[in-house]
Amino acid sequence: MTASPFPNRTLARLRAGEAISCLWLSLGSAALAEIAAEQAPDAIVLDLQHGQWDSAMTHAALAVVAAWGVTPLARVADKQALSIGQALDAGAAGVIVPLVDTAEEAAAVVAAAHYPPHGVRSGGGMRPLRDFPAYLAASRTEALVAVMIETRAGLDNAAAIARTPGLDMLFIGPGDLGLALAGDGPPLETAIAAILAAAREAGVPCGIFTSSATEARERIAQGFRFVIAADDINLARAGFAAALSSTSQDSTV
């Protein structure tokens, strides 16, 4: 087994028009990431924005996911170049960048994910430097770059964002988008449909956060190409609740 994030099978499949089903991990456990990777999902996303991942555990989790042959991705903390570069240096095969509002911001994200002359990413990190010439060559074409549309400005600029050169995917954050549209915006599903249409028009895949396998299947049927089959927080909550409920019923006399 290898801990290299490349070749990026998820990106290759997205480019071929296939649908990707992922697991989303927030609880900051490399051991849990290994259990998840053993189930052979298409990809695993570490949530570095809202999750409990510190630097050491992020490095460990990304390595073990890649070692199982699963694509390791990271939803980074913010759209700053430092956050994007650190996630890639740690071993992510791609980044999902939150709260991107304009095409200019999307272009900056793409640049942050790539080395000169195609971008501004700084060369470094333990994993890239093990064989930097090979890593550099692979990253040129295999580092996945996705931006999240989850604000009113992002919705308004979705068509321009989708046409950003070098962008591999739009990804909708329905939770924050719903908050942003509350009160004076269009209905959430109308906004989601508009973003999906913008992605299709630009010829880029569109993903969306989903909270269950059922919702994931429904979104794939709508045309989404990157969905979340399950996340660790909801799985743990549902599993604990089911176990306690079953135990309570079994012990009734």
Secondary structure, 3 states (H helix, E strand, C coil): CCCCCCCCHHHHHHHCCCCEEEEEECCCCHHHHHHHHHCCCCEEEEECCCCCCCHHHHHHHHHHHHHCCCEEEEECCCCCHHHHHHHHHCCCCEEEECCCCCHHHHHHHHHHCCCCCCCCCCCCCCCHHHHHHHHHHHHHHHCEEEEEECCHHHHHCHHHHHCCCCCCEEEECHHHHHHHHCCCCCCHHHHHHHHHHHHHHHCCCEEECCCCHHHHHHHHHHCCCEEEEEEHHHHHHHHHHHHHHHHHHHCCC
